[in-house]
Amino acid sequence: MQDLNRLKVVLVEQKKTGKWLAAQLDKDPSTVSKWCSNKIQPSLEMLIKIAEVLNVDARELIVTTK
């Protein structure tokens, strides 16, 4: 099964870039890039902020394991 990154999918669906998200969160664009490529994961607090900025439920950004 291919690794699916929901953050990357939501950004594409909303026609937004990682650079845009980084600016909204006052984060380095390379950090957002690492989130989108599954190299690192944001903290739970940051995940909630990301969801607020993207106007989605935080659960939409998490891939279920079932």
Secondary structure, DSSP 4 states (H G I P E B T S, - for coil): -----HHHHHHHHTT--HHHHHHHHT--HHHHHHHHTTSS---HHHHHHHHHHHTS-GGGGS----
